[in-house]
Amino acid sequence: MITRTKIGATIAAAGAVPASHHPSSTIATLTGFAALLSLLSLLAPAGAAATVLVEVPIDDMAYVADAIVIGRVSHVGTRLELSGPEPMPFTVSTLTVERWVLGSGASDEVAIEEVGGHWQGLEVRVAGTPTYRAGERVLVFLRKDDQGRYRTYGMAQGKFTLQAAVDGPTIAHRDLGEVSFARWANGQMEVDHGDVSAMPFYELIGRIEQVLQVRP
């Protein structure tokens, strides 16, 4: 029986889209991403519990997301997917929607599914997948998979936890501690480890709303 599976050193172009459909001139074409990922696969250390991503700027996530939601996590559970070659748990996080910044829903709840989770004696953890906790208030960028289920866009890049300050503005922060970013500098590729990033919530929502004004 599998008691624990750790999926690490994963190479991914999170949320990559063709440059012709993208507002940022710094995002490569899909062909460029494929070449980059081939190089990264040679550099990723064996057994490293980190996921190497192509960084997706906030403005770009706002431009291509299927939905952007502000809400509070009401429930976190697990379902077991049996359609593949091996059983795979999926973590299902339910948000009570406070505001649809982009998109809409038939109810005041939205479910977000991520690969991995706990199911009896099976545990699968994908480094860089965002963790949702009951009671936390979040802003999330969402994309639909090929079955119409919402996933967090860009893995941990797409989830911001909103924390009210005692004296000051609400802070939006995201935990990027399990991811690394591939960047080009001076003609060379560098892989930088992620960290916790934070900004005032009004700054985050302001950037998103600016992008939404020019989305087709």
N, C-alpha and C positions, 0 to 999 in steps of 0.2 A: 504493500500500500504506500502511496506517496503521502508523506506526512508534511513535506515542505518543498515547494519549488520556488527557487529564486531566479527570476529572469533578469539578467543584467547585461551591461555592455551592449545595449541595443542601439542600432544606428537607425535614425529616422529623420525624414524631412517632414516635420510636423506641420500640417496645414499648407503644404506647398501648392501653389497655383501658378499657371502660366503667367509670365511677366506681362503679356498683353492684356491680362485681366486684372492686373494688380496696380495699386496706386504708388507703390514704392519702387524707385529705379534701382534699389540695392538688392532686390530679390531676383535670383537667377531664374532662368528657364528650367523646365523639368529636365532637359538634357543636362544642364549644368548641375542640377541636384544629383542626378544619377552618377555623374563623374565624381562629385564631391563625396558621395556616400561610399563609392568604391575605395577612395583613398582613406576615408575614416575607418573602414572595416579593417584596414591593415594596421591602423594605429591604436585601435581600442584595446586596452589591456585585458587579458583573459581573466574572467571572473570578477571584473569590476562591477560593483553594484551601482551603475549609473547608466543613464540613457543619453546619448549624444544627439542633440537636436540642432537643426537650423533655426536660429532665433526668428520668431515672428513678432515684429513690432506691434504695439497695441493698435496703432492706426490701421495696420494691415488686417489684424484680426477683426476689427470693427467693419472693415470693408467686405470681408468674405464670409463672416459668420452667418449661419442660418437663423440664429436667435441670440439675443443678449437679454439676460434676466437678472433682476435683483429680487432676492427672496431669502427665506429662512429655511434651513434644513429641518424637515419635520420627522424624517425616518430614514434609516439606512439599513438595508437588508441584502441578502444574497440569493441569487437564483443559479441553478446549475444547467448549463447548456450541454445537451447530449448529442447534438447533430454532427459534431466533428469526430476526428479519429480518437480523441480522448475526452473525457468529461472536463469541462472548463467552467469554473465559477465566475460569475459576473457580479460585481457590487452594484446595487441599484439604490441611488440616493434620491429621495423625493423632496422637492422644494415647494413650500407654499409661496406662491408668487406675490410679491409686493408690487412689482412693476415690470411689464414687458418693455424694455428699452427698444428692442427690435423683435418683430414677430408677434405672434399671438397664440393663444391656446383655447381649447374648448372648456377648460376649467381653470381654477386658481392654483392648480398643481402641475408640476412638470417633473418627469422622471429622467434621471441621468444615469446611463449605464457605462461602467468601465470594466475592462478585462481584469480579472483577478478578484480574490476574496477568500473567505473561509467557508468551507462546506464539509461538515463533519471532520474526517481526518485529513482533508485536502486543503492546502493553503497555497495559493498562487499570488505572488506579488510582483508587479511590474514596476521597476524603478522609474520614477518620474510621473507616475499616475497620481492625480490629485486625490487627496483623502478628504471626504466630507464627514462632518461630525454633527450629530443632532443638536439643534439649538443655535448653530452659528449662522450669522447673516453673511450673505455672499453676493458678489456680482460675478456672473459666469458668461463666457463666450461659448456658444454651442454650435456643433455641426451634426447633421444627421448622417448615420451610416447607411449602407445599401438596403437596410431593412426598415429605415425610417425612425430608428431609435437615436435619441440624443446622446452625444458623447461630448466631453469637454474638449474644446478646440485647442490644439497645441499642447495637450497633456497639462502639466502643472502651469504652463504659461497662461492658460485660459481661465484660471480660478483665482479670484481675489476675495479674501476674507475682509469684511468690513467691521472695524472695531471703533466704537464710540470712545472719544477721549473725555476725560474728566473736565478738562479746560482746554478747548481747542476743537478743530475740525475732526470729523470722522476720518480715520485712516484706512486706506485700502492696501492690503499687503498680500503677497503670494510667496509661497515657499518653493524655491527652486533648488533646494539643497541636494536633490537626487538627479539633477540633470547637469549636463555640460553643453556649452554652445560652441559650434564650429564657426570660426570667423577668419577672414582673410586680412592680413596686415603686412604691408611692405612686400607684397608678392608671395607671402608664405601663409600657410594655413596654421591657425592656432586653435587649440581647444581649451576654452576657459570654463572653470567650474562655476555653476550657478550658486546663488545665495538667496537670502530673503530680500525682496525688493518691496519698497513701500512708497506711497505718495498720498497726499490728501485726496479724499474721495471726490471732492468737487473738481479737482484737476483731471482725474480719470474720466468722470462722466462728461466733463466738458470736451475732452479730446474725442470721446466716442461720438458725441452729438455733432461735433464739427464734421466728422467723417460721414455720418449718416445723412447730412445735408447734401452731400455730393454723390452719394451712392445712386447708381441707376435704378 
